Amino acid sequence: MSQLILHHYPASPFAEKVRLVLGYKQQAWRSVFIPQISPKPDLVALTGGYRRTPVLQIGADIYCDTSLILDVLEHLAPEPTLYPEPSKGLARTLAQWADSSLFWAAMAYSLGPAGSAQLFAGAPPEAMRAFGDDRKAMSQGMVRLRPADGLSAYRSYLRRLSDMLDDQPFLLGAVPCVADFSAYHPLWFTRTRVPALSRVFDATPAVTDWMDRMAAIGHGQPAKASAADALAEAAAAEPAPLAEAPFQDDHGIALGSRVTVAAESFGPEPTEGELVAATRMHYTLRRTDERAGTVHVHFPRLGYVLRAAD
């Protein structure tokens, strides 16, 4: 089997979520750094348009969105599990809240004027403007919290997390689960990328102790690779055979149709291709790029919109 390749950049909170899961499952993986903002021509050659961070590549199979990436890693390395019974459904639901409500509250606070000044300290003024313009384009139509409102929500959410950690080391018990990795990464961004704002954790020492336990998991066994290496590997490979799973048609769009898949909100750039799978959990599009060759691009159903191509 082809090696795991993670397309990411060091400051990405969602990439930290996956890096930590790779450490939890003690996986060897190759690290390809991508730009923080567009253009991202090497990544888009693989995805066909999707540009959120991170993206997981296994040969000619490209996996978008961390919720799907974690499911793929769970399938490849089932132990230790991210979804322990009997709290599997609760863990997934809590993770979805953490990746949305908690994440955006944390970002509103962390990327306010004080946080942005620290994050871009030493960089030319145009770097901060370019980052802001890029994220504004990615969040068109979204309602974004102002920094003060983000701080209020963040404090409330931290207290709730602290309550969950009163008598156990992780959010749902004695071992970490998907909820821990999802709740950790936005807090990691505040603590490590804008440490001047980490005073927000002062009132919840149980949360900082839990963060220390999560950080100690590490990132597994990464090795550096280049975008050219990743594109060459995709071009030399064939997409893996699709798993046998029932076709779930919720849209009246037949397999083999030309379609687009795009995120519901943040990062709305669509990927167009041939719909070759639509299962209970995900969509798969086949597409061809002159550099990447023929690839399968995979998306989760939740959080994504499937449409017939124009």
C-alpha positions as CSV (number, residue, x, y, z in Angstrom):
1,M,0.0,0.0,0.0
2,S,1.2,3.6,-0.7
3,Q,2.4,5.6,2.2
4,L,0.3,8.2,4.0
5,I,1.0,11.7,2.7
6,L,-0.4,14.6,4.7
7,H,-0.7,18.0,2.9
8,H,-0.7,20.6,5.6
9,Y,1.1,23.6,7.1
10,P,2.5,23.8,10.7
11,A,0.1,26.5,12.0
12,S,-3.1,24.7,10.8
13,P,-5.3,23.7,13.8
14,F,-7.2,21.0,11.8
15,A,-3.9,19.7,10.6
16,E,-2.8,19.4,14.2
17,K,-5.9,17.3,14.9
18,V,-4.7,14.8,12.2
19,R,-1.1,14.9,13.2
20,L,-2.0,14.0,16.7
21,V,-4.2,11.1,15.6
22,L,-1.3,9.8,13.5
23,G,0.8,9.9,16.7
24,Y,-2.0,8.2,18.7
25,K,-2.0,5.4,16.1
26,Q,1.8,5.4,15.8
27,Q,1.7,5.8,12.0
28,A,4.6,6.6,9.7
29,W,3.6,9.4,7.3
30,R,5.1,11.9,4.9
31,S,4.7,15.6,5.4
32,V,4.1,17.9,2.4
33,F,3.8,21.6,3.4
34,I,1.3,23.7,1.4
35,P,0.7,27.4,1.4
36,Q,-1.5,28.9,4.1
37,I,-3.5,30.9,1.4
38,S,-4.3,30.6,-2.2
39,P,-3.0,30.0,-4.8
40,K,-2.3,26.3,-4.0
41,P,-1.7,24.8,-7.5
42,D,-0.1,21.6,-6.4
43,L,-2.9,20.8,-3.9
44,V,-5.7,21.7,-6.3
45,A,-4.1,19.4,-9.0
46,L,-4.9,16.6,-6.6
47,T,-8.3,17.8,-5.3
48,G,-9.7,19.5,-8.3
49,G,-10.7,22.7,-6.3
50,Y,-10.9,21.9,-2.6
51,R,-8.3,23.8,-0.7
52,R,-9.0,23.5,3.0
53,T,-6.2,22.1,5.2
54,P,-5.3,19.3,5.6
55,V,-5.7,16.7,2.8
56,L,-4.7,13.1,3.1
57,Q,-3.2,11.3,0.1
58,I,-2.7,7.5,-0.3
59,G,-1.4,6.9,-3.8
60,A,-4.1,8.1,-6.2
61,D,-6.8,8.4,-3.5
62,I,-7.3,11.9,-2.0
63,Y,-9.3,12.4,1.2
64,C,-10.8,15.7,2.1
65,D,-12.0,16.9,5.5
66,T,-10.7,15.7,8.8
67,S,-13.9,13.9,9.7
68,L,-13.3,11.5,6.8
69,I,-9.5,11.5,7.2
70,L,-10.0,10.2,10.8
71,D,-12.3,7.5,9.6
72,V,-9.7,6.4,7.0
73,L,-7.0,6.2,9.6
74,E,-9.3,4.2,11.9
75,H,-9.9,1.7,9.1
76,L,-6.1,1.4,8.4
77,A,-5.2,1.2,12.1
78,P,-8.2,0.1,14.2
79,E,-6.3,0.1,17.5
80,P,-6.3,2.2,19.6
81,T,-9.7,3.2,18.4
82,L,-11.0,6.7,18.1
83,Y,-14.6,5.5,18.5
84,P,-14.8,3.4,21.7
85,E,-18.1,1.7,22.6
86,P,-20.6,2.4,24.1
87,S,-20.0,6.2,23.6
88,K,-19.3,6.1,19.8
89,G,-22.3,8.2,18.9
90,L,-21.8,10.7,21.7
91,A,-18.1,11.0,20.7
92,R,-18.9,11.8,17.1
93,T,-21.6,14.3,18.1
94,L,-19.2,16.0,20.5
95,A,-16.5,16.1,17.9
96,Q,-18.9,17.8,15.4
97,W,-19.7,20.5,17.9
98,A,-16.0,21.0,18.7
99,D,-15.1,21.3,15.0
100,S,-17.7,23.9,14.5
101,S,-19.0,25.9,17.5
102,L,-16.0,25.6,19.6
103,F,-13.6,26.1,16.7
104,W,-15.2,29.3,15.5
105,A,-15.4,30.8,19.0
106,A,-11.7,30.0,19.5
107,M,-10.7,31.5,16.2
108,A,-12.8,34.7,16.8
109,Y,-10.9,35.2,20.0
110,S,-7.5,34.0,18.8
111,L,-7.5,36.0,15.5
112,G,-8.7,39.2,17.0
113,P,-6.4,42.3,16.8
114,A,-4.1,41.1,19.6
115,G,-3.8,37.6,18.3
116,S,-3.3,38.6,14.7
117,A,-0.6,41.1,15.8
118,Q,1.3,38.2,17.5
119,L,0.7,35.7,14.8
120,F,2.1,38.0,12.1
121,A,4.8,39.7,14.3
122,G,7.8,40.4,12.1
123,A,5.9,39.8,8.8
124,P,5.2,42.6,6.3
125,P,1.8,44.3,6.7
126,E,0.7,42.8,3.4
127,A,1.0,39.3,4.8
128,M,-1.7,39.9,7.4
129,R,-3.9,41.6,4.8
130,A,-3.5,38.7,2.3
131,F,-4.4,36.2,5.0
132,G,-7.5,38.2,6.0
133,D,-8.6,38.6,2.4
134,D,-8.1,34.8,1.8
135,R,-10.1,33.8,4.8
136,K,-12.8,36.4,4.0
137,A,-13.2,34.8,0.5
138,M,-13.4,31.3,2.1
139,S,-16.2,32.4,4.5
140,Q,-18.5,34.3,2.2
141,G,-22.0,34.1,3.6
142,M,-21.0,32.8,7.0
143,V,-21.9,34.6,10.2
144,R,-18.6,35.1,12.0
145,L,-18.3,36.0,15.7
146,R,-16.7,39.2,16.7
147,P,-13.7,38.8,19.0
148,A,-15.6,39.9,22.2
149,D,-18.5,37.5,21.4
150,G,-16.0,34.8,20.6
151,L,-14.3,35.2,24.0
152,S,-17.6,35.0,25.8
153,A,-18.5,31.7,24.0
154,Y,-15.0,30.4,24.4
155,R,-15.0,30.9,28.2
156,S,-18.3,29.1,28.4
157,Y,-17.2,26.2,26.3
158,L,-14.0,25.8,28.3
159,R,-16.0,25.6,31.5
160,R,-18.1,22.9,30.0
161,L,-15.0,20.9,28.9
162,S,-13.6,21.4,32.4
163,D,-16.7,19.9,33.9
164,M,-16.2,16.8,31.8
165,L,-12.7,16.4,33.1
166,D,-13.5,16.7,36.8
167,D,-13.1,13.0,37.5
168,Q,-11.5,11.5,34.4
169,P,-8.4,12.1,32.3
170,F,-10.2,12.5,28.9
171,L,-13.5,13.9,27.8
172,L,-15.4,10.6,27.8
173,G,-13.3,8.4,30.0
174,A,-10.0,6.9,30.6
175,V,-8.7,7.0,27.0
176,P,-8.9,9.7,24.3
177,C,-11.4,9.4,21.6
178,V,-12.4,11.5,18.5
179,A,-14.0,14.1,20.8
180,D,-10.7,14.8,22.5
181,F,-8.8,15.3,19.2
182,S,-11.5,17.6,17.9
183,A,-11.8,19.7,21.0
184,Y,-8.0,19.9,21.4
185,H,-6.9,21.5,18.1
186,P,-8.6,25.0,18.4
187,L,-7.3,25.2,22.0
188,W,-3.8,24.2,20.7
189,F,-3.9,27.1,18.3
190,T,-4.6,29.6,21.1
191,R,-2.0,28.1,23.4
192,T,0.8,27.6,20.9
193,R,0.3,30.1,18.1
194,V,-0.9,33.1,20.1
195,P,0.4,32.4,23.6
196,A,-0.2,35.9,24.7
197,L,-3.9,35.1,24.7
198,S,-3.5,31.8,26.6
199,R,-4.7,33.6,29.8
200,V,-8.2,32.4,28.7
201,F,-7.3,29.0,30.2
202,D,-6.4,30.4,33.6
203,A,-9.9,29.7,35.0
204,T,-9.9,26.1,33.9
205,P,-6.7,24.3,35.0
206,A,-8.3,20.9,34.4
207,V,-8.4,21.8,30.7
208,T,-4.7,22.8,30.6
209,D,-3.8,19.5,32.3
210,W,-5.8,17.6,29.7
211,M,-4.1,19.6,26.9
212,D,-0.7,18.5,28.3
213,R,-1.9,14.9,28.2
214,M,-3.0,15.3,24.6
215,A,0.2,17.1,23.5
216,A,2.2,14.2,25.0
217,I,0.8,11.9,22.4
218,G,3.0,13.4,19.7
219,H,2.9,13.1,15.9
220,G,4.0,9.6,15.1
221,Q,6.8,9.2,12.6
222,P,6.7,12.0,10.0
223,A,9.2,12.4,7.2
224,K,9.5,15.3,4.8
225,A,8.4,15.1,1.2
226,S,7.8,17.6,-1.6
227,A,4.7,18.4,-3.6
228,A,6.4,17.1,-6.7
229,D,6.9,13.7,-4.9
230,A,3.2,13.6,-4.0
231,L,2.1,14.5,-7.5
232,A,4.4,11.9,-9.1
233,E,3.1,9.2,-6.7
234,A,-0.5,10.0,-7.6
235,A,0.3,9.9,-11.3
236,A,2.1,6.5,-11.0
237,A,-0.7,4.9,-9.0
238,E,-4.2,3.7,-9.7
239,P,-7.1,4.6,-7.3
240,A,-7.8,1.7,-4.9
241,P,-10.8,-0.5,-5.7
242,L,-13.9,1.0,-4.2
243,A,-15.3,-0.9,-1.3
244,E,-18.5,-2.7,-1.9
245,A,-21.2,-0.5,-0.3
246,P,-24.8,0.2,-1.2
247,F,-25.4,3.3,-3.4
248,Q,-27.4,5.8,-1.3
249,D,-29.2,8.1,-3.8
250,D,-30.6,11.1,-1.9
251,H,-30.4,13.5,-4.8
252,G,-31.7,11.7,-7.9
253,I,-28.2,11.8,-9.4
254,A,-27.0,8.5,-11.0
255,L,-23.5,7.0,-10.6
256,G,-21.5,8.0,-13.6
257,S,-22.9,11.6,-13.7
258,R,-20.8,14.7,-13.8
259,V,-21.2,16.4,-10.4
260,T,-19.7,18.9,-8.1
261,V,-19.0,18.6,-4.4
262,A,-18.4,21.6,-2.2
263,A,-18.4,22.5,1.5
264,E,-21.6,23.8,2.9
265,S,-20.0,26.9,4.3
266,F,-16.3,27.6,4.9
267,G,-14.2,27.0,1.8
268,P,-16.9,26.8,-0.9
269,E,-14.6,26.0,-3.8
270,P,-16.2,23.0,-5.7
271,T,-14.6,19.9,-7.0
272,E,-16.0,18.6,-10.3
273,G,-15.7,15.0,-11.4
274,E,-17.6,11.7,-12.2
275,L,-19.6,10.4,-9.3
276,V,-18.3,6.8,-8.8
277,A,-19.6,6.2,-5.2
278,A,-22.2,7.7,-2.9
279,T,-22.4,5.6,0.2
280,R,-24.0,6.1,3.6
281,M,-21.0,8.1,4.7
282,H,-19.2,9.6,1.8
283,Y,-19.0,10.6,-1.9
284,T,-16.2,9.7,-4.3
285,L,-15.4,11.6,-7.5
286,R,-13.1,10.4,-10.3
287,R,-11.2,13.1,-12.1
288,T,-8.1,13.4,-14.2
289,D,-5.4,16.1,-14.0
290,E,-2.4,16.5,-16.3
291,R,0.0,16.3,-13.5
292,A,-1.7,14.0,-10.9
293,G,-3.2,11.6,-13.4
294,T,-6.5,9.9,-12.6
295,V,-7.5,10.2,-9.0
296,H,-10.4,9.4,-6.7
297,V,-11.3,12.4,-4.5
298,H,-13.3,11.5,-1.4
299,F,-15.6,13.7,0.7
300,P,-17.8,13.0,3.7
301,R,-21.5,13.5,3.2
302,L,-22.0,15.6,6.4
303,G,-21.0,19.2,5.7
304,Y,-20.9,18.9,1.9
305,V,-23.3,19.6,-0.9
306,L,-23.6,17.3,-4.0
307,R,-25.0,18.9,-7.2
308,A,-25.2,17.9,-10.8
309,A,-22.6,19.7,-12.8
310,D,-23.8,22.5,-15.2
